[in-house]
Amino acid sequence: MTRYQTPAALPATWLVAEREIRMRLRSKAFLISTGILMLVVLASVILPSVLGGGDSKPKVAAVGSAIAAVQQADAFEVTEAASVDEAEQLVRSEDVDAAVVPGDGATGLTVIGFDEAPSDVVAALSVSPAVQLLETPTHNPGLVYIVAIGFGLVFFMSALTFGSTIAQSVVEEKQTRIVEILMSTVPVRVLLAGKIVGNSLLAFGQIAVIAVLAGVGMLATGQDILLADVGPSIVWFAVFFAAGFVLLAALFAASAALVSRQEDVASVTSPVTMLVMLPYFLVIFFNDNPTVLAIMSYVPFSAPVGMPMRVFLGTAEWWEPLVSLAILLVSTVIVVAIGSRVYANGLLRMGARVKLGDALVKQS
């Protein structure tokens, strides 16, 4: 009689990972949500450029000596008119936004509008005092906010989506007793490794597609300089996300192994969910706070968001991402070791929720 041979660890891990990937790719909900996320990313890159590219200089009609004044301002599309009456007619026909004609005031100009004061024209012709900054900002605050939302949202959505998928898969296998069949075929730790590898590959693939879409969108809309500015931080984000997601995946799987019903998944994984949500809110509210970002960049759960932001802002020394990544990798190894123990000890305990302390103790 031929005895069944347990497959080697690596081939068995890949078999489980391949099963996880196939199941996710066959899910319409997963494909639809991924497609929506891709569209959101592409739109966030293209739309600001398209809408901003549609902005044009105010159109004005100028008469006599006013022509030189508006041309010197270099803020208008100027149509030269032979007389004030002709300029007024251009305003009435809405061919121009306003007319600038010689006047008796301090500026020597009079601005003629149709039914309301053309504030943009007046502002462009006004003389403003010189402004001196003690510190010149290196980045546009609006751009910093957009980049912060981008990193935070992608990390939040990807980690939560695939982490929740792992948790639901673990409980589903426990609830249907499929796990008992799987455990008779492959070791428990191999089963956990396969789940983490499979979902990690999907998450990494999603991040890679997002990065490519963002790059293509920037190139297509002529944002080459912005791409060169943001590019290095996107690369670091992908690297940090790779290690950070493995850490979170182990936590999601270990937490889910403590319960036997889908109804209990949300409550048992809520602490891990909070760890995913925290960096998202911190980077949105404190993207201009160097102290908070510095702390975030060295805490394992927030480093995938905090350190890329500091790289983008130019506040991180060259060695800091390497040190932060080393801390994250060491933390990931420790968490995976503890998580695999909890997963192995809680997987076959059915019924009531397993206490964390009991799951950490090896069954006799």
Buried (B, 14 or more C-beta within 10 A) or exposed (E): EEEEEEBEBEEBBBBBBBBBBEEBEEEEEBEEEBEEBBEBBBEBBBEBBEEEEEEEBBBBBBBBEBBEBBEEBEBBEBBBBEEBEBBBBBBEEEEBBBBBBBBEEEBEBBBBBBEEEBEBBBEBBEEEEEEEEEEEEEEEEEBBBBBBBBBBBBBBBBBBBBBBBBBBBBBBBBBEEEBEEBBEBBBBBBBBBBBBBBBBBBBBEBBEBBBEBBBBBBEEBEBEEBBEBBBBBBEBBBBBBBBBBBBBBBBBBBBBBBBBEBEBBEEBBEEBBEBBBBBBEBBBEBBBEEEBBBBBBBBBBBBBBBBBBBBBBEBBEEEBBEBBBEBBBEBBBEBBEBBBBBBBBBBBBEEEBBEEEEBEEEEE
